[in-house]
């Protein structure tokens, strides 16, 4: 009887195996194509293999497995996917293509960091790896030409590329989260494919590449560092960042670089050099310094900006002819505007009320106009080679009390040089004036200590003691002339 049952089961099993629409044979070599690995556990439902009931099968090296392909009923199974022990290390030092291949073949998620150095191949392929709980560091290598991470979605810490002198292309199309991008000295890197939908990133530094444009990051609102420098072919930077909380630095890229930040509202500090265009149409606040140095743009317009917590510097921009900072009311540091040869009028801060530091103006400007300015806590240096600049605007205040409280005012125009010393209350305590024309004699005046007269007027520096001194000198001169005449008569 038992023999008969076994024969019936064997016959039924064989008929199922040979039925083309019911089962296929999966061999060891086809595990990958079916997304099943040796050692996986497959659960087969009731009614499979006739009346054998629920069974648990384990794939072995040379064993065949029947998989159900019933068109009327789906197979449901659970595959255990624990993180293997080899994927749990704190760090991985990879020096060969074979080591990286074995790692990506075994692990979709790595719990530690990858450090690739002394690599023996031109291609770095992260293959099936999707998550890295640590960092990626690829550095000090002249062999690597291409880096490919087709499935990588997350790098929990830093992504470092350093001193890769042959790297040309970087492909990470699925990346949505990384803490820090730090790419330096990758001089011929000219192609990068990043996911434009990336949603999490804290810091970006890209230095010394051959990239021609950087865009994207449209879903990032806040970042600590945005530092793009020494990319000699870089002509476009365009992002929708809204806040840069620590460092915003753009410098030493292509002289034709156009910087567009249409959504930027806040930055701790801004340093922009070597650009041909700057656009911050929504910028409202800078809590530290803001500097524009050695750019070739003609216009600098940020009318939405209301306050700057440090120094404002507009320095050595040879083509700059139009500036609009009309919304700024307070500058808590200094104000420096120098060597902008085409900027003829310094009248772009009409609402500015207070400057917390010093003033330094130097150039070819003909006019300075700050109608609402009430207080400058530092000193003032104004130097223009224009004959039309009127230094009296600064040295002869109408109110009788200078708005400069930092100790010294010096104004030099094409005609005159005037200097004043003032106390903390704006009272003039000393002053001098001389011509800047060498054909004219220098004039000097000294008020000495304040004598109680109405302070602040340069024209009232001379006091009674000075007049008396002059009268005394004239008396001595007359006596000397009389004495000499009498001596001649005696001779």
Residue pairs with C-beta under 8 A, 6 or more apart in sequence:
9 50
9 52
12 50
13 49
13 50
16 22
16 23
16 49
16 50
16 66
17 23
17 25
17 66
21 69
21 71
22 68
22 69
22 70
23 66
23 67
23 68
23 69
24 67
24 69
25 64
25 65
25 66
26 34
26 36
26 64
26 65
26 67
27 64
28 38
28 59
28 61
28 62
28 63
31 37
31 38
31 59
34 67
36 42
36 59
36 79
37 59
38 59
38 60
38 61
39 58
39 59
40 58
40 59
40 79
40 80
41 56
41 58
41 78
41 79
41 80
42 56
42 57
42 59
42 65
42 67
42 77
42 79
43 54
43 56
43 76
43 77
43 78
44 54
44 55
44 57
44 68
44 75
44 77
45 54
45 68
45 75
45 76
46 53
46 54
48 55
48 68
49 55
49 66
57 65
59 65
67 75
68 75
83 107
83 109
83 111
84 106
84 107
86 103
86 106
86 107
87 106
87 107
87 109
87 110
87 111
88 111
88 112
89 110
89 111
89 112
90 111
90 112
90 113
90 134
91 112
91 113
91 114
91 115
91 134
92 103
92 110
92 112
92 113
92 114
92 115
93 115
93 117
94 100
94 103
94 114
94 115
94 116
94 119
95 116
95 117
95 118
95 119
95 120
96 119
96 120
96 121
97 119
97 120
97 121
97 123
97 125
100 116
100 124
100 125
100 126
100 127
101 125
101 127
103 110
103 129
104 125
104 126
104 127
104 128
104 129
105 127
105 128
107 128
107 129
108 128
108 129
108 130
108 131
108 151
109 129
109 130
109 131
109 132
109 133
110 129
110 131
110 132
110 133
110 134
111 133
111 134
112 133
112 134
113 132
113 134
113 135
113 136
113 137
113 157
114 132
114 134
114 135
114 136
114 137
115 137
116 124
116 136
116 137
116 138
116 139
116 141
116 144
117 137
117 138
117 139
117 140
117 141
118 140
118 141
119 138
119 141
119 143
119 144
120 143
121 143
121 144
122 143
122 144
122 145
122 146
122 166
123 144
123 145
123 146
123 147
123 148
124 138
124 144
124 146
124 147
124 148
125 148
125 149
126 148
126 149
126 150
126 151
126 152
127 150
127 151
128 151
129 149
129 151
129 152
130 151
130 152
130 153
130 154
130 174
131 152
131 153
131 154
131 156
132 152
132 154
132 155
132 156
133 156
134 156
134 157
135 155
135 156
135 157
135 158
135 159
135 160
136 155
136 158
136 159
136 160
137 158
137 160
137 162
138 144
138 147
138 160
138 161
138 162
138 164
139 160
139 161
139 162
139 163
139 164
140 162
140 163
141 163
141 164
141 166
142 164
142 165
142 166
143 166
144 164
144 166
144 167
145 166
145 167
145 168
145 169
146 167
146 168
146 169
146 170
146 171
147 161
147 167
147 169
147 170
147 171
147 172
148 171
149 171
149 172
149 174
149 175
150 171
150 173
150 174
151 174
152 172
152 174
152 175
153 174
153 175
153 176
153 177
154 175
154 176
154 177
154 178
155 175
155 177
155 178
155 179
156 177
156 179
157 179
157 180
158 178
158 179
158 180
158 182
159 178
159 180
159 181
159 182
159 183
160 182
160 183
161 167
161 170
161 182
161 183
161 184
161 186
161 189
162 182
162 183
162 184
162 185
162 186
163 184
163 185
163 186
164 185
164 186
164 189
165 185
165 186
165 187
165 188
166 188
167 186
167 188
167 189
168 188
168 189
168 190
168 191
169 189
169 190
169 191
169 192
170 189
170 191
170 192
170 193
171 192
171 193
172 193
172 194
172 195
173 193
173 194
173 195
174 195
175 194
175 195
175 198
176 195
176 197
176 198
176 199
176 200
177 198
177 199
177 200
177 201
178 198
178 200
178 201
179 200
179 201
179 202
179 203
180 201
180 202
180 203
180 204
180 205
181 201
181 203
181 204
181 205
181 206
182 203
182 205
183 189
183 205
183 206
183 207
183 209
184 205
184 207
184 208
185 207
185 208
186 208
186 209
187 208
187 209
187 210
188 210
189 209
189 210
189 211
190 209
190 210
190 211
190 212
190 233
192 211
194 216
196 215
196 216
196 217
196 218
197 218
197 219
198 216
198 217
198 219
198 220
199 219
199 220
200 220
201 217
201 220
201 223
202 223
202 224
202 225
203 223
203 224
203 225
204 217
204 223
204 225
204 226
204 227
204 228
205 225
205 227
205 228
206 214
206 227
206 228
206 229
206 231
207 227
207 228
207 229
207 230
207 231
208 229
208 230
208 231
209 231
209 234
210 231
210 232
210 233
211 231
211 233
211 234
212 233
212 234
212 235
212 236
213 234
213 235
213 236
213 237
213 238
214 228
214 234
214 236
214 237
214 238
214 239
215 236
215 237
215 238
215 239
216 239
217 223
217 239
217 240
217 241
218 239
218 240
219 240
220 239
220 240
220 241
221 241
221 242
221 243
222 241
222 242
222 243
222 245
223 241
223 243
223 244
223 245
224 244
224 245
224 246
224 247
225 244
225 246
225 247
225 248
226 239
226 241
226 244
226 247
226 248
226 249
227 247
227 248
227 249
228 234
228 237
228 249
228 250
228 253
229 249
229 250
229 251
229 252
229 253
230 251
230 252
230 253
231 253
231 254
232 253
232 254
233 254
234 253
234 254
234 257
235 254
235 256
235 257
235 258
236 257
236 258
236 260
237 250
237 257
237 258
237 259
237 260
238 258
238 260
238 261
238 262
239 261
240 261
240 262
240 263
241 261
241 263
241 264
242 263
242 264
242 265
242 266
243 264
243 265
243 266
243 267
244 264
244 266
244 267
244 268
245 266
245 268
246 268
247 268
247 269
248 267
248 268
248 269
248 270
248 271
249 271
250 257
250 259
250 271
250 272
250 273
250 274
250 275
251 271
251 272
251 273
251 274
251 293
252 273
252 274
253 274
253 275
254 274
255 274
255 275
255 276
255 296
256 276
257 274
257 275
257 276
257 277
258 275
258 276
258 277
258 279
259 272
259 275
259 277
259 278
259 279
260 277
260 279
261 279
261 280
261 283
262 279
262 281
262 282
263 282
264 280
264 282
264 283
265 282
265 283
265 284
265 285
266 283
266 284
266 285
266 286
266 287
267 283
267 285
267 286
267 287
267 290
268 286
268 287
268 288
269 286
269 287
269 288
269 289
269 290
269 310
270 286
270 289
270 290
270 291
271 289
271 291
271 293
272 278
272 291
272 292
272 293
272 295
273 292
273 293
273 294
273 295
274 294
274 295
275 295
275 296
275 297
276 295
276 296
276 297
277 297
278 292
278 295
278 297
278 300
280 302
280 304
280 305
281 304
282 304
283 302
283 304
283 305
284 304
284 305
284 306
285 305
285 306
285 307
286 305
286 307
286 308
286 309
286 310
287 309
287 310
288 309
288 310
289 308
289 309
289 310
289 311
289 312
289 313
289 333
290 308
290 310
290 311
290 312
290 313
291 311
291 312
291 313
291 314
291 315
292 300
292 313
292 314
292 315
292 317
293 313
293 315
293 316
293 317
294 315
294 316
294 317
295 317
295 320
296 317
296 318
296 319
297 317
297 319
297 320
298 319
298 320
298 321
298 322
298 342
299 320
299 321
299 322
299 323
299 324
300 314
300 317
300 320
300 322
300 323
300 324
300 325
301 322
301 323
301 324
302 324
302 325
302 327
303 324
303 325
303 326
303 327
304 327
305 325
305 327
305 328
306 327
306 328
306 329
306 330
307 328
307 329
307 330
307 331
307 332
308 328
308 330
308 331
308 332
308 333
309 332
309 333
310 332
310 333
311 331
311 333
311 334
311 335
311 336
311 357
312 325
312 328
312 331
312 333
312 334
312 335
312 336
313 336
313 337
314 320
314 323
314 336
314 337
314 338
314 340
314 343
315 336
315 337
315 338
315 339
315 340
316 338
316 339
316 340
317 339
317 340
317 343
318 339
318 340
318 341
318 342
319 342
320 340
320 342
320 343
321 342
321 343
321 344
323 343
323 348
324 348
325 348
325 349
326 348
326 349
326 350
326 351
327 351
328 349
328 351
328 352
329 351
329 352
329 353
329 354
329 372
330 352
330 353
330 354
330 356
331 352
331 354
331 355
331 356
331 357
332 356
332 357
333 355
333 356
333 357
334 355
334 356
334 357
334 358
334 359
334 360
334 378
335 349
335 355
335 357
335 358
335 359
335 360
336 359
336 360
336 361
337 343
337 346
337 360
337 361
337 362
337 363
338 360
338 361
338 362
338 363
339 362
339 363
340 363
341 363
341 364
343 363
343 364
343 365
344 364
344 365
344 366
344 367
344 386
345 365
345 366
345 367
345 368
345 369
346 361
346 365
346 367
346 368
346 369
346 370
347 367
347 368
347 369
347 370
349 370
349 373
350 369
350 370
350 371
350 372
351 372
352 370
352 372
352 373
353 372
353 373
353 374
353 375
354 373
354 374
354 375
354 376
354 377
355 373
355 375
355 376
355 377
355 378
356 377
356 378
357 377
357 378
358 376
358 378
358 379
358 380
358 381
358 406
359 376
359 378
359 379
359 380
359 381
359 382
359 404
360 381
361 368
361 381
361 382
361 383
361 384
362 381
362 382
362 383
362 384
363 383
363 384
364 384
364 385
364 386
365 384
365 386
365 389
366 384
366 386
366 388
366 389
367 388
367 389
367 390
368 382
368 389
368 393
368 394
373 403
374 403
375 403
375 405
376 403
376 404
376 405
376 406
377 405
377 406
378 404
378 405
378 406
379 404
379 406
379 407
379 408
379 409
379 410
380 394
380 404
380 406
380 408
380 409
380 410
380 411
381 410
382 389
382 391
382 394
382 410
382 411
382 412
383 410
383 411
383 412
384 412
384 413
384 414
385 413
385 414
386 413
386 414
387 413
387 414
387 415
388 413
388 414
389 411
389 413
389 414
390 413
391 411
391 412
391 413
391 416
391 417
391 418
392 418
392 458
394 402
394 404
394 409
394 411
395 409
395 411
395 418
395 420
395 431
395 458
396 456
396 457
396 458
396 459
397 403
397 426
397 456
399 456
400 454
400 455
400 456
400 457
401 425
401 426
401 427
401 455
401 456
402 409
402 420
402 422
402 426
402 427
402 428
402 456
403 426
404 420
404 422
404 426
405 422
405 424
405 425
405 426
407 421
407 422
407 423
408 419
408 420
408 421
408 422
409 418
409 419
409 420
409 421
409 422
410 417
410 418
410 419
410 420
411 417
411 418
411 419
412 418
412 436
413 436
414 436
415 435
415 436
415 437
416 433
416 434
416 435
416 436
417 433
417 434
417 435
417 436
418 431
418 432
418 433
418 458
419 431
419 432
419 433
420 428
420 430
420 431
420 458
421 428
421 429
421 430
421 431
422 428
422 429
423 429
426 455
426 456
427 450
427 455
427 456
428 447
428 450
428 455
428 456
428 457
428 458
428 461
429 447
429 449
429 450
430 446
430 447
430 448
430 461
431 445
431 446
431 447
431 458
431 461
432 444
432 445
432 446
433 443
433 444
433 445
433 458
434 442
434 443
434 444
435 441
435 442
435 443
445 461
445 462
446 461
447 461
447 462
447 463
448 463
448 465
448 466
451 463
451 464
451 465
453 460
453 463
454 460
